Amino acid sequence: MSEMRLRVHDADPERVERIRARCVAVLERRRRAVGSQGSRAAAPRGWLEPAIAVGLCLLYLAEAVTRALAAYR
């Protein structure tokens, strides 16, 4: 039985390098854009999101305690 081989369709190394360079450039631009915007936007998130989460947890627990006390009356 003869062995069937698939043809290899690889891009030439120059094209691969051009694509790689474009991808690296796009990623670098995004990293710089996020870095410049992230410092301003991340500051409130550092304390605001946990504070909101804690507040919601406290409201939930307060309601649970209120309903539990109402059930025992």
PDB file of N, CA, C, O and CB in Angstrom:
ATOM      1  N   MET A   1       0.848  -1.174   0.000  1.00  0.00           N
ATOM      2  CA  MET A   1       0.000   0.000   0.000  1.00  0.00           C
ATOM      3  C   MET A   1       0.894   1.237   0.000  1.00  0.00           C
ATOM      4  O   MET A   1       1.812   1.350   0.812  1.00  0.00           O
ATOM      5  CB  MET A   1      -0.965  -0.002   1.223  1.00  0.00           C
ATOM      6  N   SER A   2       0.626   2.135  -0.890  1.00  0.00           N
ATOM      7  CA  SER A   2       1.464   3.332  -0.973  1.00  0.00           C
ATOM      8  C   SER A   2       1.050   4.330   0.113  1.00  0.00           C
ATOM      9  O   SER A   2      -0.117   4.438   0.491  1.00  0.00           O
ATOM     10  CB  SER A   2       1.358   3.983  -2.384  1.00  0.00           C
ATOM     11  N   GLU A   3       2.022   5.020   0.571  1.00  0.00           N
ATOM     12  CA  GLU A   3       1.796   5.981   1.648  1.00  0.00           C
ATOM     13  C   GLU A   3       1.421   7.329   1.042  1.00  0.00           C
ATOM     14  O   GLU A   3       2.143   7.866   0.202  1.00  0.00           O
ATOM     15  CB  GLU A   3       3.056   6.114   2.556  1.00  0.00           C
ATOM     16  N   MET A   4       0.287   7.867   1.474  1.00  0.00           N
ATOM     17  CA  MET A   4      -0.156   9.167   0.958  1.00  0.00           C
ATOM     18  C   MET A   4       0.415  10.257   1.858  1.00  0.00           C
ATOM     19  O   MET A   4       0.361  10.158   3.083  1.00  0.00           O
ATOM     20  CB  MET A   4      -1.725   9.256   0.893  1.00  0.00           C
ATOM     21  N   ARG A   5       0.943  11.261   1.257  1.00  0.00           N
ATOM     22  CA  ARG A   5       1.506  12.375   2.012  1.00  0.00           C
ATOM     23  C   ARG A   5       0.737  13.637   1.685  1.00  0.00           C
ATOM     24  O   ARG A   5       0.388  13.895   0.533  1.00  0.00           O
ATOM     25  CB  ARG A   5       3.008  12.556   1.705  1.00  0.00           C
ATOM     26  N   LEU A   6       0.485  14.400   2.701  1.00  0.00           N
ATOM     27  CA  LEU A   6      -0.167  15.684   2.508  1.00  0.00           C
ATOM     28  C   LEU A   6       0.871  16.730   2.143  1.00  0.00           C
ATOM     29  O   LEU A   6       1.980  16.741   2.677  1.00  0.00           O
ATOM     30  CB  LEU A   6      -0.944  16.102   3.771  1.00  0.00           C
ATOM     31  N   ARG A   7       0.497  17.598   1.236  1.00  0.00           N
ATOM     32  CA  ARG A   7       1.414  18.668   0.888  1.00  0.00           C
ATOM     33  C   ARG A   7       1.454  19.688   2.015  1.00  0.00           C
ATOM     34  O   ARG A   7       0.452  19.935   2.687  1.00  0.00           O
ATOM     35  CB  ARG A   7       1.005  19.335  -0.440  1.00  0.00           C
ATOM     36  N   VAL A   8       2.600  20.259   2.205  1.00  0.00           N
ATOM     37  CA  VAL A   8       2.777  21.271   3.237  1.00  0.00           C
ATOM     38  C   VAL A   8       2.558  22.637   2.603  1.00  0.00           C
ATOM     39  O   VAL A   8       3.167  22.957   1.582  1.00  0.00           O
ATOM     40  CB  VAL A   8       4.191  21.174   3.896  1.00  0.00           C
ATOM     41  N   HIS A   9       1.701  23.428   3.198  1.00  0.00           N
ATOM     42  CA  HIS A   9       1.415  24.767   2.702  1.00  0.00           C
ATOM     43  C   HIS A   9       1.808  25.771   3.771  1.00  0.00           C
ATOM     44  O   HIS A   9       0.950  26.378   4.412  1.00  0.00           O
ATOM     45  CB  HIS A   9      -0.083  24.920   2.316  1.00  0.00           C
ATOM     46  N   ASP A  10       3.072  25.937   3.953  1.00  0.00           N
ATOM     47  CA  ASP A  10       3.567  26.919   4.923  1.00  0.00           C
ATOM     48  C   ASP A  10       3.817  28.240   4.217  1.00  0.00           C
ATOM     49  O   ASP A  10       4.153  28.288   3.034  1.00  0.00           O
ATOM     50  CB  ASP A  10       4.863  26.419   5.617  1.00  0.00           C
ATOM     51  N   ALA A  11       3.644  29.295   4.971  1.00  0.00           N
ATOM     52  CA  ALA A  11       3.967  30.617   4.434  1.00  0.00           C
ATOM     53  C   ALA A  11       5.486  30.765   4.394  1.00  0.00           C
ATOM     54  O   ALA A  11       6.208  30.153   5.180  1.00  0.00           O
ATOM     55  CB  ALA A  11       3.314  31.756   5.292  1.00  0.00           C
ATOM     56  N   ASP A  12       5.939  31.573   3.482  1.00  0.00           N
ATOM     57  CA  ASP A  12       7.386  31.771   3.402  1.00  0.00           C
ATOM     58  C   ASP A  12       7.874  32.551   4.636  1.00  0.00           C
ATOM     59  O   ASP A  12       7.116  33.336   5.207  1.00  0.00           O
ATOM     60  CB  ASP A  12       7.765  32.525   2.088  1.00  0.00           C
ATOM     61  N   PRO A  13       9.099  32.344   5.038  1.00  0.00           N
ATOM     62  CA  PRO A  13       9.605  32.960   6.266  1.00  0.00           C
ATOM     63  C   PRO A  13       9.495  34.482   6.290  1.00  0.00           C
ATOM     64  O   PRO A  13       9.275  35.066   7.351  1.00  0.00           O
ATOM     65  CB  PRO A  13      11.034  32.572   6.462  1.00  0.00           C
ATOM     66  N   GLU A  14       9.645  35.135   5.126  1.00  0.00           N
ATOM     67  CA  GLU A  14       9.530  36.600   5.099  1.00  0.00           C
ATOM     68  C   GLU A  14       8.121  37.044   5.439  1.00  0.00           C
ATOM     69  O   GLU A  14       7.933  38.012   6.176  1.00  0.00           O
ATOM     70  CB  GLU A  14       9.930  37.146   3.728  1.00  0.00           C
ATOM     71  N   ARG A  15       7.129  36.345   4.907  1.00  0.00           N
ATOM     72  CA  ARG A  15       5.736  36.694   5.202  1.00  0.00           C
ATOM     73  C   ARG A  15       5.432  36.447   6.671  1.00  0.00           C
ATOM     74  O   ARG A  15       4.780  37.264   7.322  1.00  0.00           O
ATOM     75  CB  ARG A  15       4.769  35.885   4.313  1.00  0.00           C
ATOM     76  N   VAL A  16       5.902  35.326   7.191  1.00  0.00           N
ATOM     77  CA  VAL A  16       5.701  35.021   8.606  1.00  0.00           C
ATOM     78  C   VAL A  16       6.286  36.133   9.475  1.00  0.00           C
ATOM     79  O   VAL A  16       5.667  36.546  10.455  1.00  0.00           O
ATOM     80  CB  VAL A  16       6.342  33.662   8.966  1.00  0.00           C
ATOM     81  N   GLU A  17       7.450  36.606   9.125  1.00  0.00           N
ATOM     82  CA  GLU A  17       8.102  37.659   9.908  1.00  0.00           C
ATOM     83  C   GLU A  17       7.341  38.979   9.810  1.00  0.00           C
ATOM     84  O   GLU A  17       7.238  39.705  10.799  1.00  0.00           O
ATOM     85  CB  GLU A  17       9.547  37.854   9.437  1.00  0.00           C
ATOM     86  N   ARG A  18       6.803  39.303   8.618  1.00  0.00           N
ATOM     87  CA  ARG A  18       6.006  40.528   8.468  1.00  0.00           C
ATOM     88  C   ARG A  18       4.743  40.462   9.318  1.00  0.00           C
ATOM     89  O   ARG A  18       4.392  41.435   9.986  1.00  0.00           O
ATOM     90  CB  ARG A  18       5.634  40.754   6.990  1.00  0.00           C
ATOM     91  N   ILE A  19       4.060  39.321   9.297  1.00  0.00           N
ATOM     92  CA  ILE A  19       2.840  39.151  10.097  1.00  0.00           C
ATOM     93  C   ILE A  19       3.173  39.248  11.576  1.00  0.00           C
ATOM     94  O   ILE A  19       2.458  39.898  12.339  1.00  0.00           O
ATOM     95  CB  ILE A  19       2.159  37.794   9.788  1.00  0.00           C
ATOM     96  N   ARG A  20       4.259  38.602  11.982  1.00  0.00           N
ATOM     97  CA  ARG A  20       4.685  38.646  13.383  1.00  0.00           C
ATOM     98  C   ARG A  20       4.976  40.081  13.811  1.00  0.00           C
ATOM     99  O   ARG A  20       4.567  40.500  14.894  1.00  0.00           O
ATOM    100  CB  ARG A  20       5.931  37.764  13.598  1.00  0.00           C
ATOM    101  N   ALA A  21       5.676  40.832  12.975  1.00  0.00           N
ATOM    102  CA  ALA A  21       6.015  42.217  13.303  1.00  0.00           C
ATOM    103  C   ALA A  21       4.762  43.071  13.432  1.00  0.00           C
ATOM    104  O   ALA A  21       4.678  43.908  14.330  1.00  0.00           O
ATOM    105  CB  ALA A  21       6.944  42.806  12.240  1.00  0.00           C
ATOM    106  N   ARG A  22       3.779  42.870  12.539  1.00  0.00           N
ATOM    107  CA  ARG A  22       2.530  43.630  12.636  1.00  0.00           C
ATOM    108  C   ARG A  22       1.784  43.288  13.912  1.00  0.00           C
ATOM    109  O   ARG A  22       1.260  44.178  14.581  1.00  0.00           O
ATOM    110  CB  ARG A  22       1.639  43.359  11.422  1.00  0.00           C
ATOM    111  N   CYS A  23       1.729  42.013  14.255  1.00  0.00           N
ATOM    112  CA  CYS A  23       1.025  41.590  15.474  1.00  0.00           C
ATOM    113  C   CYS A  23       1.696  42.168  16.716  1.00  0.00           C
ATOM    114  O   CYS A  23       1.021  42.659  17.620  1.00  0.00           O
ATOM    115  CB  CYS A  23       0.979  40.052  15.567  1.00  0.00           C
ATOM    116  N   VAL A  24       3.008  42.109  16.756  1.00  0.00           N
ATOM    117  CA  VAL A  24       3.735  42.651  17.902  1.00  0.00           C
ATOM    118  C   VAL A  24       3.501  44.153  18.009  1.00  0.00           C
ATOM    119  O   VAL A  24       3.355  44.674  19.115  1.00  0.00           O
ATOM    120  CB  VAL A  24       5.243  42.347  17.784  1.00  0.00           C
ATOM    121  N   ALA A  25       3.462  44.860  16.876  1.00  0.00           N
ATOM    122  CA  ALA A  25       3.219  46.308  16.899  1.00  0.00           C
ATOM    123  C   ALA A  25       1.825  46.622  17.420  1.00  0.00           C
ATOM    124  O   ALA A  25       1.658  47.550  18.212  1.00  0.00           O
ATOM    125  CB  ALA A  25       3.400  46.906  15.499  1.00  0.00           C
ATOM    126  N   VAL A  26       0.819  45.863  16.987  1.00  0.00           N
ATOM    127  CA  VAL A  26      -0.549  46.087  17.464  1.00  0.00           C
ATOM    128  C   VAL A  26      -0.638  45.817  18.962  1.00  0.00           C
ATOM    129  O   VAL A  26      -1.242  46.597  19.699  1.00  0.00           O
ATOM    130  CB  VAL A  26      -1.549  45.190  16.698  1.00  0.00           C
ATOM    131  N   LEU A  27      -0.043  44.722  19.413  1.00  0.00           N
ATOM    132  CA  LEU A  27      -0.068  44.398  20.837  1.00  0.00           C
ATOM    133  C   LEU A  27       0.635  45.469  21.664  1.00  0.00           C
ATOM    134  O   LEU A  27       0.177  45.815  22.753  1.00  0.00           O
ATOM    135  CB  LEU A  27       0.582  43.041  21.081  1.00  0.00           C
ATOM    136  N   GLU A  28       1.724  45.985  21.159  1.00  0.00           N
ATOM    137  CA  GLU A  28       2.459  47.027  21.881  1.00  0.00           C
ATOM    138  C   GLU A  28       1.634  48.306  21.974  1.00  0.00           C
ATOM    139  O   GLU A  28       1.618  48.952  23.021  1.00  0.00           O
ATOM    140  CB  GLU A  28       3.803  47.315  21.193  1.00  0.00           C
ATOM    141  N   ARG A  29       0.943  48.684  20.882  1.00  0.00           N
ATOM    142  CA  ARG A  29       0.074  49.868  20.920  1.00  0.00           C
ATOM    143  C   ARG A  29      -1.052  49.691  21.925  1.00  0.00           C
ATOM    144  O   ARG A  29      -1.370  50.613  22.676  1.00  0.00           O
ATOM    145  CB  ARG A  29      -0.508  50.153  19.532  1.00  0.00           C
ATOM    146  N   ARG A  30      -1.657  48.504  21.941  1.00  0.00           N
ATOM    147  CA  ARG A  30      -2.745  48.242  22.901  1.00  0.00           C
ATOM    148  C   ARG A  30      -2.222  48.293  24.337  1.00  0.00           C
ATOM    149  O   ARG A  30      -2.888  48.825  25.225  1.00  0.00           O
ATOM    150  CB  ARG A  30      -3.399  46.862  22.623  1.00  0.00           C
ATOM    151  N   ARG A  31      -1.034  47.742  24.559  1.00  0.00           N
ATOM    152  CA  ARG A  31      -0.462  47.738  25.899  1.00  0.00           C
ATOM    153  C   ARG A  31      -0.221  49.171  26.371  1.00  0.00           C
ATOM    154  O   ARG A  31      -0.499  49.504  27.523  1.00  0.00           O
ATOM    155  CB  ARG A  31       0.852  46.929  25.928  1.00  0.00           C
ATOM    156  N   ARG A  32       0.292  50.010  25.485  1.00  0.00           N
ATOM    157  CA  ARG A  32       0.527  51.415  25.852  1.00  0.00           C
ATOM    158  C   ARG A  32      -0.787  52.137  26.101  1.00  0.00           C
ATOM    159  O   ARG A  32      -0.884  52.927  27.040  1.00  0.00           O
ATOM    160  CB  ARG A  32       1.321  52.138  24.752  1.00  0.00           C
ATOM    161  N   ALA A  33      -1.808  51.881  25.273  1.00  0.00           N
ATOM    162  CA  ALA A  33      -3.105  52.537  25.436  1.00  0.00           C
ATOM    163  C   ALA A  33      -3.755  52.120  26.748  1.00  0.00           C
ATOM    164  O   ALA A  33      -4.302  52.960  27.463  1.00  0.00           O
ATOM    165  CB  ALA A  33      -4.030  52.206  24.255  1.00  0.00           C
ATOM    166  N   VAL A  34      -3.702  50.838  27.068  1.00  0.00           N
ATOM    167  CA  VAL A  34      -4.290  50.357  28.321  1.00  0.00           C
ATOM    168  C   VAL A  34      -3.487  50.882  29.506  1.00  0.00           C
ATOM    169  O   VAL A  34      -4.060  51.215  30.544  1.00  0.00           O
ATOM    170  CB  VAL A  34      -4.342  48.807  28.348  1.00  0.00           C
ATOM    171  N   GLY A  35      -2.187  50.958  29.364  1.00  0.00           N
ATOM    172  CA  GLY A  35      -1.347  51.467  30.449  1.00  0.00           C
ATOM    173  C   GLY A  35      -1.635  52.916  30.757  1.00  0.00           C
ATOM    174  O   GLY A  35      -1.657  53.304  31.925  1.00  0.00           O
ATOM    175  N   SER A  36      -1.856  53.731  29.734  1.00  0.00           N
ATOM    176  CA  SER A  36      -2.125  55.145  29.971  1.00  0.00           C
ATOM    177  C   SER A  36      -3.530  55.353  30.506  1.00  0.00           C
ATOM    178  O   SER A  36      -3.733  56.230  31.346  1.00  0.00           O
ATOM    179  CB  SER A  36      -1.931  55.947  28.691  1.00  0.00           C
ATOM    180  N   GLN A  37      -4.504  54.581  30.052  1.00  0.00           N
ATOM    181  CA  GLN A  37      -5.873  54.706  30.540  1.00  0.00           C
ATOM    182  C   GLN A  37      -6.066  53.938  31.837  1.00  0.00           C
ATOM    183  O   GLN A  37      -6.855  54.343  32.691  1.00  0.00           O
ATOM    184  CB  GLN A  37      -6.860  54.212  29.488  1.00  0.00           C
ATOM    185  N   GLY A  38      -5.360  52.848  31.986  1.00  0.00           N
ATOM    186  CA  GLY A  38      -5.550  51.985  33.145  1.00  0.00           C
ATOM    187  C   GLY A  38      -5.165  52.645  34.456  1.00  0.00           C
ATOM    188  O   GLY A  38      -5.783  52.368  35.484  1.00  0.00           O
ATOM    189  N   SER A  39      -4.160  53.510  34.449  1.00  0.00           N
ATOM    190  CA  SER A  39      -3.744  54.127  35.703  1.00  0.00           C
ATOM    191  C   SER A  39      -4.816  55.050  36.244  1.00  0.00           C
ATOM    192  O   SER A  39      -5.006  55.129  37.457  1.00  0.00           O
ATOM    193  CB  SER A  39      -2.448  54.892  35.514  1.00  0.00           C
ATOM    194  N   ARG A  40      -5.529  55.758  35.360  1.00  0.00           N
ATOM    195  CA  ARG A  40      -6.594  56.644  35.813  1.00  0.00           C
ATOM    196  C   ARG A  40      -7.845  55.866  36.177  1.00  0.00           C
ATOM    197  O   ARG A  40      -8.503  56.190  37.165  1.00  0.00           O
ATOM    198  CB  ARG A  40      -6.916  57.673  34.744  1.00  0.00           C
ATOM    199  N   ALA A  41      -8.187  54.850  35.403  1.00  0.00           N
ATOM    200  CA  ALA A  41      -9.425  54.116  35.614  1.00  0.00           C
ATOM    201  C   ALA A  41      -9.303  53.096  36.745  1.00  0.00           C
ATOM    202  O   ALA A  41     -10.311  52.771  37.373  1.00  0.00           O
ATOM    203  CB  ALA A  41      -9.837  53.420  34.334  1.00  0.00           C
ATOM    204  N   ALA A  42      -8.137  52.593  37.018  1.00  0.00           N
ATOM    205  CA  ALA A  42      -7.979  51.538  38.018  1.00  0.00           C
ATOM    206  C   ALA A  42      -7.984  52.078  39.438  1.00  0.00           C
ATOM    207  O   ALA A  42      -8.263  51.322  40.369  1.00  0.00           O
ATOM    208  CB  ALA A  42      -6.698  50.781  37.772  1.00  0.00           C
ATOM    209  N   ALA A  43      -7.690  53.344  39.639  1.00  0.00           N
ATOM    210  CA  ALA A  43      -7.606  53.897  40.990  1.00  0.00           C
ATOM    211  C   ALA A  43      -8.928  53.762  41.754  1.00  0.00           C
ATOM    212  O   ALA A  43      -8.912  53.244  42.870  1.00  0.00           O
ATOM    213  CB  ALA A  43      -7.195  55.364  40.925  1.00  0.00           C
ATOM    214  N   PRO A  44     -10.065  54.196  41.216  1.00  0.00           N
ATOM    215  CA  PRO A  44     -11.318  54.027  41.964  1.00  0.00           C
ATOM    216  C   PRO A  44     -11.719  52.565  42.099  1.00  0.00           C
ATOM    217  O   PRO A  44     -12.333  52.179  43.094  1.00  0.00           O
ATOM    218  CB  PRO A  44     -12.437  54.798  41.288  1.00  0.00           C
ATOM    219  N   ARG A  45     -11.381  51.750  41.110  1.00  0.00           N
ATOM    220  CA  ARG A  45     -11.747  50.340  41.190  1.00  0.00           C
ATOM    221  C   ARG A  45     -11.034  49.637  42.329  1.00  0.00           C
ATOM    222  O   ARG A  45     -11.516  48.629  42.846  1.00  0.00           O
ATOM    223  CB  ARG A  45     -11.438  49.642  39.883  1.00  0.00           C
ATOM    224  N   GLY A  46      -9.896  50.165  42.715  1.00  0.00           N
ATOM    225  CA  GLY A  46      -9.143  49.538  43.794  1.00  0.00           C
ATOM    226  C   GLY A  46      -9.897  49.502  45.110  1.00  0.00           C
ATOM    227  O   GLY A  46      -9.730  48.569  45.895  1.00  0.00           O
ATOM    228  N   TRP A  47     -10.719  50.502  45.356  1.00  0.00           N
ATOM    229  CA  TRP A  47     -11.472  50.525  46.615  1.00  0.00           C
ATOM    230  C   TRP A  47     -12.977  50.546  46.399  1.00  0.00           C
ATOM    231  O   TRP A  47     -13.722  50.133  47.287  1.00  0.00           O
ATOM    232  CB  TRP A  47     -11.068  51.726  47.437  1.00  0.00           C
ATOM    233  N   LEU A  48     -13.450  51.015  45.240  1.00  0.00           N
ATOM    234  CA  LEU A  48     -14.886  51.160  45.013  1.00  0.00           C
ATOM    235  C   LEU A  48     -15.584  49.815  44.849  1.00  0.00           C
ATOM    236  O   LEU A  48     -16.613  49.576  45.481  1.00  0.00           O
ATOM    237  CB  LEU A  48     -15.133  52.016  43.788  1.00  0.00           C
ATOM    238  N   GLU A  49     -15.055  48.952  44.029  1.00  0.00           N
ATOM    239  CA  GLU A  49     -15.693  47.658  43.808  1.00  0.00           C
ATOM    240  C   GLU A  49     -15.763  46.821  45.085  1.00  0.00           C
ATOM    241  O   GLU A  49     -16.823  46.269  45.381  1.00  0.00           O
ATOM    242  CB  GLU A  49     -14.949  46.892  42.733  1.00  0.00           C
ATOM    243  N   PRO A  50     -14.669  46.703  45.857  1.00  0.00           N
ATOM    244  CA  PRO A  50     -14.793  45.950  47.113  1.00  0.00           C
ATOM    245  C   PRO A  50     -15.779  46.601  48.090  1.00  0.00           C
ATOM    246  O   PRO A  50     -16.488  45.901  48.813  1.00  0.00           O
ATOM    247  CB  PRO A  50     -13.425  45.821  47.777  1.00  0.00           C
ATOM    248  N   ALA A  51     -15.823  47.934  48.113  1.00  0.00           N
ATOM    249  CA  ALA A  51     -16.758  48.608  49.016  1.00  0.00           C
ATOM    250  C   ALA A  51     -18.204  48.309  48.627  1.00  0.00           C
ATOM    251  O   ALA A  51     -19.046  48.074  49.493  1.00  0.00           O
ATOM    252  CB  ALA A  51     -16.512  50.125  49.009  1.00  0.00           C
ATOM    253  N   ILE A  52     -18.488  48.316  47.346  1.00  0.00           N
ATOM    254  CA  ILE A  52     -19.846  47.988  46.893  1.00  0.00           C
ATOM    255  C   ILE A  52     -20.179  46.537  47.219  1.00  0.00           C
ATOM    256  O   ILE A  52     -21.290  46.234  47.654  1.00  0.00           O
ATOM    257  CB  ILE A  52     -19.992  48.240  45.374  1.00  0.00           C
ATOM    258  N   ALA A  53     -19.225  45.646  47.010  1.00  0.00           N
ATOM    259  CA  ALA A  53     -19.455  44.227  47.315  1.00  0.00           C
ATOM    260  C   ALA A  53     -19.728  44.018  48.796  1.00  0.00           C
ATOM    261  O   ALA A  53     -20.632  43.267  49.162  1.00  0.00           O
ATOM    262  CB  ALA A  53     -18.251  43.384  46.885  1.00  0.00           C
ATOM    263  N   VAL A  54     -18.957  44.674  49.647  1.00  0.00           N
ATOM    264  CA  VAL A  54     -19.166  44.555  51.092  1.00  0.00           C
ATOM    265  C   VAL A  54     -20.524  45.125  51.470  1.00  0.00           C
ATOM    266  O   VAL A  54     -21.239  44.538  52.282  1.00  0.00           O
ATOM    267  CB  VAL A  54     -18.044  45.278  51.873  1.00  0.00           C
ATOM    268  N   GLY A  55     -20.885  46.256  50.892  1.00  0.00           N
ATOM    269  CA  GLY A  55     -22.190  46.864  51.172  1.00  0.00           C
ATOM    270  C   GLY A  55     -23.331  45.944  50.792  1.00  0.00           C
ATOM    271  O   GLY A  55     -24.284  45.789  51.556  1.00  0.00           O
ATOM    272  N   LEU A  56     -23.246  45.330  49.618  1.00  0.00           N
ATOM    273  CA  LEU A  56     -24.301  44.402  49.201  1.00  0.00           C
ATOM    274  C   LEU A  56     -24.359  43.177  50.108  1.00  0.00           C
ATOM    275  O   LEU A  56     -25.445  42.686  50.416  1.00  0.00           O
ATOM    276  CB  LEU A  56     -24.080  43.965  47.752  1.00  0.00           C
ATOM    277  N   CYS A  57     -23.214  42.688  50.533  1.00  0.00           N
ATOM    278  CA  CYS A  57     -23.190  41.545  51.456  1.00  0.00           C
ATOM    279  C   CYS A  57     -23.846  41.909  52.789  1.00  0.00           C
ATOM    280  O   CYS A  57     -24.601  41.118  53.353  1.00  0.00           O
ATOM    281  CB  CYS A  57     -21.737  41.070  51.693  1.00  0.00           C
ATOM    282  N   LEU A  58     -23.552  43.107  53.283  1.00  0.00           N
ATOM    283  CA  LEU A  58     -24.163  43.548  54.542  1.00  0.00           C
ATOM    284  C   LEU A  58     -25.675  43.695  54.402  1.00  0.00           C
ATOM    285  O   LEU A  58     -26.418  43.322  55.310  1.00  0.00           O
ATOM    286  CB  LEU A  58     -23.548  44.877  54.997  1.00  0.00           C
ATOM    287  N   LEU A  59     -26.139  44.236  53.274  1.00  0.00           N
ATOM    288  CA  LEU A  59     -27.581  44.333  53.051  1.00  0.00           C
ATOM    289  C   LEU A  59     -28.228  42.949  53.022  1.00  0.00           C
ATOM    290  O   LEU A  59     -29.302  42.743  53.588  1.00  0.00           O
ATOM    291  CB  LEU A  59     -27.870  45.077  51.740  1.00  0.00           C
ATOM    292  N   TYR A  60     -27.571  42.014  52.363  1.00  0.00           N
ATOM    293  CA  TYR A  60     -28.099  40.655  52.286  1.00  0.00           C
ATOM    294  C   TYR A  60     -28.176  40.025  53.677  1.00  0.00           C
ATOM    295  O   TYR A  60     -29.190  39.433  54.046  1.00  0.00           O
ATOM    296  CB  TYR A  60     -27.228  39.793  51.357  1.00  0.00           C
ATOM    297  N   LEU A  61     -27.098  40.160  54.434  1.00  0.00           N
ATOM    298  CA  LEU A  61     -27.101  39.585  55.784  1.00  0.00           C
ATOM    299  C   LEU A  61     -28.130  40.248  56.680  1.00  0.00           C
ATOM    300  O   LEU A  61     -28.788  39.568  57.467  1.00  0.00           O
ATOM    301  CB  LEU A  61     -25.724  39.707  56.413  1.00  0.00           C
ATOM    302  N   ALA A  62     -28.282  41.559  56.578  1.00  0.00           N
ATOM    303  CA  ALA A  62     -29.282  42.266  57.383  1.00  0.00           C
ATOM    304  C   ALA A  62     -30.683  41.773  57.043  1.00  0.00           C
ATOM    305  O   ALA A  62     -31.500  41.563  57.939  1.00  0.00           O
ATOM    306  CB  ALA A  62     -29.183  43.789  57.160  1.00  0.00           C
ATOM    307  N   GLU A  63     -30.964  41.589  55.768  1.00  0.00           N
ATOM    308  CA  GLU A  63     -32.277  41.089  55.361  1.00  0.00           C
ATOM    309  C   GLU A  63     -32.481  39.659  55.838  1.00  0.00           C
ATOM    310  O   GLU A  63     -33.580  39.300  56.262  1.00  0.00           O
ATOM    311  CB  GLU A  63     -32.434  41.164  53.839  1.00  0.00           C
ATOM    312  N   ALA A  64     -31.445  38.843  55.774  1.00  0.00           N
ATOM    313  CA  ALA A  64     -31.556  37.455  56.244  1.00  0.00           C
ATOM    314  C   ALA A  64     -31.838  37.415  57.737  1.00  0.00           C
ATOM    315  O   ALA A  64     -32.668  36.625  58.188  1.00  0.00           O
ATOM    316  CB  ALA A  64     -30.269  36.670  55.931  1.00  0.00           C
ATOM    317  N   VAL A  65     -31.162  38.253  58.508  1.00  0.00           N
ATOM    318  CA  VAL A  65     -31.394  38.300  59.957  1.00  0.00           C
ATOM    319  C   VAL A  65     -32.805  38.807  60.240  1.00  0.00           C
ATOM    320  O   VAL A  65     -33.494  38.269  61.107  1.00  0.00           O
ATOM    321  CB  VAL A  65     -30.343  39.206  60.658  1.00  0.00           C
ATOM    322  N   THR A  66     -33.238  39.833  59.517  1.00  0.00           N
ATOM    323  CA  THR A  66     -34.587  40.376  59.713  1.00  0.00           C
ATOM    324  C   THR A  66     -35.641  39.319  59.438  1.00  0.00           C
ATOM    325  O   THR A  66     -36.590  39.174  60.208  1.00  0.00           O
ATOM    326  CB  THR A  66     -34.817  41.594  58.808  1.00  0.00           C
ATOM    327  N   ARG A  67     -35.486  38.582  58.354  1.00  0.00           N
ATOM    328  CA  ARG A  67     -36.472  37.541  58.029  1.00  0.00           C
ATOM    329  C   ARG A  67     -36.427  36.391  59.032  1.00  0.00           C
ATOM    330  O   ARG A  67     -37.461  35.810  59.362  1.00  0.00           O
ATOM    331  CB  ARG A  67     -36.229  37.003  56.613  1.00  0.00           C
ATOM    332  N   ALA A  68     -35.217  36.063  59.521  1.00  0.00           N
ATOM    333  CA  ALA A  68     -35.112  34.990  60.518  1.00  0.00           C
ATOM    334  C   ALA A  68     -35.786  35.412  61.820  1.00  0.00           C
ATOM    335  O   ALA A  68     -36.474  34.606  62.447  1.00  0.00           O
ATOM    336  CB  ALA A  68     -33.629  34.623  60.776  1.00  0.00           C
ATOM    337  N   LEU A  69     -35.599  36.659  62.231  1.00  0.00           N
ATOM    338  CA  LEU A  69     -36.268  37.138  63.442  1.00  0.00           C
ATOM    339  C   LEU A  69     -37.786  37.202  63.257  1.00  0.00           C
ATOM    340  O   LEU A  69     -38.534  36.912  64.191  1.00  0.00           O
ATOM    341  CB  LEU A  69     -35.731  38.520  63.831  1.00  0.00           C
ATOM    342  N   ALA A  70     -38.242  37.576  62.069  1.00  0.00           N
ATOM    343  CA  ALA A  70     -39.673  37.633  61.784  1.00  0.00           C
ATOM    344  C   ALA A  70     -40.279  36.232  61.834  1.00  0.00           C
ATOM    345  O   ALA A  70     -41.435  36.081  62.229  1.00  0.00           O
ATOM    346  CB  ALA A  70     -39.928  38.281  60.407  1.00  0.00           C
ATOM    347  N   ALA A  71     -39.538  35.222  61.450  1.00  0.00           N
ATOM    348  CA  ALA A  71     -40.034  33.853  61.467  1.00  0.00           C
ATOM    349  C   ALA A  71     -40.208  33.339  62.886  1.00  0.00           C
ATOM    350  O   ALA A  71     -41.069  32.494  63.129  1.00  0.00           O
ATOM    351  CB  ALA A  71     -39.096  32.945  60.699  1.00  0.00           C
ATOM    352  N   TYR A  72     -39.410  33.830  63.828  1.00  0.00           N
ATOM    353  CA  TYR A  72     -39.487  33.372  65.218  1.00  0.00           C
ATOM    354  C   TYR A  72     -40.541  34.126  66.020  1.00  0.00           C
ATOM    355  O   TYR A  72     -40.851  33.709  67.136  1.00  0.00           O
ATOM    356  CB  TYR A  72     -38.137  33.522  65.889  1.00  0.00           C
ATOM    357  N   ARG A  73     -41.100  35.207  65.507  1.00  0.00           N
ATOM    358  CA  ARG A  73     -42.107  35.985  66.263  1.00  0.00           C
ATOM    359  C   ARG A  73     -43.427  35.337  66.249  1.00  0.00           C
ATOM    360  O   ARG A  73     -44.377  35.858  66.834  1.00  0.00           O
ATOM    361  CB  ARG A  73     -42.243  37.368  65.721  1.00  0.00           C
TER     362      ARG A  73
END
